[in-house]
Amino acid sequence: MKSETPIFAGLTLLILLSGCVTVDPVFEDPEIKRRLDTLFMDVEVGNPETVIFQLSDEMKQQLEKRVHPEWGDARKFLQLGEYFFNSDERDIQYDAWSTLSAEETFIAGRGNCLSMSILFVAAARHLKFDGRFETVEVKPSWTHEGETMIRYEHIVATGNLGTASYVVDFLPEFAGERGPRTRVTDEQALALYYGNLAVAAIVAADLDEGIYKSHQALKLWPGNSNAWSNLGTAYRRKGESELAEASYRRALALNRKNYSALANLTRLYLLEDREEEADVFLRTVKRYYRRNPYYHLQVARMRVQAGDVDGARENLERAAALKKNDPVLFDAISDLYEKLNDLDASGEHGSHAKKPRQAKEQET
């Protein structure tokens, strides 16, 4: 298994499976624990107002020209949404990999859920109506970059408008699948921002940057289980196995249902031939991965290389069934079928990729 699962703020927070696995948080070498606790003490972090919320004078003027500060809150809210997201106005688009500040999102015209929420909250506060953040539990969703599987986290902008409240959800397709919402402070939003930059650096193999950004995230939000898991991934890839294991275990001590951290810890044990320790968690980890289409794609690739044609087909069919709207996934499935000399199946899945790709092109 080559893939790991960092958490990327922009879609899902937790995966709750049947049954619980308990990892003993006490099992920490005192020296490693001391190192963990002091990792980010000297790390410098910015202020949310200057790092993610700051707006230029020009942008403020544009906002006030379009949304008058003296309007009622409900009208300001509606008009701000029209201004940012109407196709005839700014038409800001969703882009999962764009983690940007408020001003950067405004200028670029794109951003992920976190970036768009930052922009909306910053603009709302400048226009003097309520704006804040909440994370939302939604159905687990994955994507992949190279050998890295990424599970998304979802965040929304929300606030009060006198006797009413609002939620601005930048992925409305999840409207019927949303679970409980949790309030996020400005400092925690900045921590998620640093955490996203950490994941991008880890995927790009800039491990020092990934570690530093993870430290920034943890200095602001030391109780964030996902940030500890991502830090463990960066340390593991850098060869710091003791710190990687300790980071994964810290993630699990904070949230024993963080199955990404559990899967990565199990993988670490397998890589180090610590099979007895890995066996404790393998059943739970296998249930976790069975729900991930990109895991099945990776296994299919391995089986193709090993000459296991029937096994590869089984995993490819499972991957296609789990994710029906990802053209990148269908292209990869098509390529693997071509390697198996099944041109009919290759062409069929290549065709499946066209519809969601065309729909996305029409949106943009």
N, C-alpha and C positions, 0 to 999 in steps of 0.2 A: 504494500500500500504506500504510494508515493505522496499522497495528498495530506495537507494539514488544513485546519479550518479557523483562520482568524475571523474576528467579528467586525463587520463594517457597518458603521452607523448610517442608516439609510433604508432599513426595512425591519428585520425581526430581532426580538430581544432574548427570549427563552424558548427552549424546546422541552415540553413536559411529557415524558414517556411513562408508561406504567411501571411501577416499582421504583425504588430508590437505591442508590449506591452510596455508601458512606466511605469517605476517605479520611483517615485519621489526621486531623490538622496538627496534632501534637508531634507527629513524626517529622521534625525539622532539626537538622543539626544546628546546635546553638550558633556556630560561626556563620553558617549559611543564612540562618534567620537574621543575625545581626547585619549581614551584608544586604539582605533584602530590605530590611527596615531603614537602611541608610542610603539606599541606591539613589533616591531622588531628593534627598535633603538639600543638596546644594544646586539643584537644577533650577534654572530661572524660567518663570512662566510670566506671561503678560497678563494684562487686565482685560476682561471681556469687552469693556467699553472701547478699548483701543485696538484689540486684536481682531474681533469679529463684528462688533456693532458700529464701528466708526463710519460716518458718512461724510463725503466731501460737501463743501458749500454748494457746489454746482448741483449735486444730487438732491440736496435739501431743497434748493430752489425749484428743481423739476417736480419734486414731490408736492410742494406747497402750491405750485401752479396747477397741478392736476387734481389734488385733493385738498380742499381748503381747510386749514386748521380749525376754523370756527364752525364747521358743520357739526351736526350731531354724530355721536360715536357710530351708530348703526350705518349712517350714510357714508362716513369715512371708511368704515370697514368694507362695505360693498364696492365703493369706488376704487379703493386701493387694490382689491382683488382684480377688478376689471383692468386697471392700469398695468399690473404686473403680468397677468396671464391671458388676457384676451388676445386673440390672434391678430386683431387690428391695432393693438397697442404694443407693449413691450414683448409680449409673447414669450415669456421665459420658459425654457424647456427643461424637462427632467434629464439628468445625466448622472448615472450612478457613480461615476469615478471622479466627478468634479466636486471636491470639498473646498469651498471658497468662503471668504468673508462676505458680509452684506454688500459692500461696495463692489467687490470682485464679481459676485453673482449678478448684480445689476448691470455691470459693464459687459460681462461675458454673455449674458442672456441665457445662462444654463446653470444647473446645479443639482445636487442630489437633495434628498429630503431634508437633511441637516442644513445645507446651504440655503435652500429656499425658506426654511423656517427661520433661520437667522435673519435673512433679508426682511421677511414679513414682520418679525418682532421688532427689529431695529426701526423700520419705517413706521410701524404702529406707535412706538414710543415717541418718535420724533413728532408725529402728528397728534400726540397727546391722547391716545386711547390704549387700553390695556393689551399687552402682548407678552406671552410667556411660552414655555416649552413643556411638552409631555411626551414621554415614550409610550409606545402602544404595543401590546402583544398581538401579533398576527400569525397566520399560518407560516411555518418555516419555509424559507425560500433561499436557494443557493445559486451561485454562479461560480465560474472558475477563471483563473488567469494562469496559464502554463500548468505547473504542477501543484497549484494552490487552490483549494476549494474555499469559498468565501460565503459565509452565512450572514444575511443582512439583518439590520436592526431598523425599526421604523420610529420616526419622530414626527410630531406635528406641532403647528403653532395654534395656540388657543388663547382665550381671554374673555373678559366680561364686558358686556355692552349694556350697562344699566341693569335692567331686569332680565336680560337674556345673556347667553354666552355663545361663543362660536368655536368651531374647530376647523382649521384649514388643513385638509389632508391632501398632500401632493401626489398620492397614489390612490385615487378613488376606487380602483378595482379591488382594493382590500376592504371596502366599506362594509361588506357583509361578513368579514372574517375577523374584525377587530375584537380584541379582548380588553382587559382592564388597562386603564391609562395611569401613568405615574408621573407626578410633577418632577421636573428637572430644573435645578437652579441655573443661573447664568454661568457660574463657575463649572458646573457639571456639563453644560453645553459646550463650554470651551474645552473641557477635558475630552468630550466626544470628538471635537474638531481635531485636537492633537492626536487622538486615537486613530482617526481616519487617515491622517497624514502618516502615522506610524505604519498602518497596514499597507498603504501605497508604497512606502519605502521598502518594507519587507518583501513585497511582491517584486519590486525592482532590484532586489538583492543588495540594497544599500542598508546593510544590517546595523551599522553604527547609527545611522539616522533613525532607523526604525526603533532602536533601543532608546535613543535620546527622546524621541517624540512620545514613546510609551512612558518614559520617566516623567515627562511633562504632564501627560494625562493623569498619571497616578499621584503626582504631587497635589493636583487639584481634586482628585477623586480616588483616594486610596482604597475605597471599598468597592471599586468597579471590578467585578470578577472577570469580565471580558478583556479588560486592559491587561490584567495579569496573565491571562491565557495567551494573548498576542505577544506579550513580552517573552513568555516562555518559548514561543515559536522562534522569535528572533535569536534568543540565546541558544536554542538547539541548533539552529542553522549556522551559528557562529562557532559551534563546538564547545560551548559552555554548558555541559550537560547537567552539572550540579545546580547551577542557577536556573536552568530550564525546568528541571524537575521541581525545584522549590517554588518557582513561579506558577507552574500548573497546580501544585498542591495548594498554594495560597488562593488561587482562583476557586478551587473546589471547597476550601474551607469557608470562603465567602458565599458560595452558592453550590451546594452539592448536586444540583441539577444542571450544571453547566456541562452539557455533554460534549461540547467542542473541546473544552479543557480535558475532560476525561479521555476522549479519543486521542488527543495529542499526547497525553501522559502514557497511555497504553502503547502508542506507537514508539515513544521514546524507550519504554521497557523492551519492546520487541527488537529495536535496533541495537540495544545493548545486551541482547541475549538474556534478558531477565524474565524468562518465560513464566516462572511461577507467579511473579508479581503481575505480569500482563494477564494471565489466565483469570485473575480475580474479576477483571472488568470486561473481558472479551465479549461475553454474551450481550451485555448492555450496549457496548460499542457497536456490535454487529446490527442490533436493532436500530440504532441511530443511523448508521450508514445505509441501511436498506431503504430508507426514505429519501436518499440523496441521489438524484439522477447522474450527477457528475462523478460520484463514486462508482456507479455501475459502468460509466463510460471508461473510467480509468482501469477498472478490472477487465473490461472487454479488450482494451489495448494490450494489457499484460497477457491475456489469454491468446490473442492473435499472435503475439511474439512467441508464445510457447507452443503454438500449433493446435490449441484447443478450440476448434472451430465451433462446436456445439455450445460449449460454455460461453464463448464470446457472443454468439447469437442471443443466448438467454439474457445476458447482461445488457445488450443493446436494446432488446425488446423492453426490458424493464426501464431503462433510461428514457426511452421514447414515451412510455406510458406515464411516467412520473412528471414530465415537463413537456407540455404540448405547444408552447408558444415561444420557444427559444430557437431562432434560426441558426445560431452558432452551434448549438447542441445537435440539431438535425444535420448540419453540414458535416460535423465530426462523425456522426453515425453513418452518413452516406459514404464518407471516405473509408471508414472501416469495412463496410460491406463491399466496397470496391476492392479492397485488399483481400477479401474472402472470395473474390471473383463472382459475387452475386450482384450482377449489374441491375437486375430488376429491383431488388431491395434498395440498392444504391440510388437509383433514379427516383424511386418512390419517396425516400426520405429527403432527397435533394429538393423534390417538389414541395414537400411539407415545409421546407425552410422559406419558400418564396412568399407564402401568404403573410406570415407575421413580419417579414422584412419589408414587404410592400406597404403593409399597414403602418409600420414605423416611419417609412419614407414619406407617406402621405401626411402623417402628423407633423413632420418637420418641414 
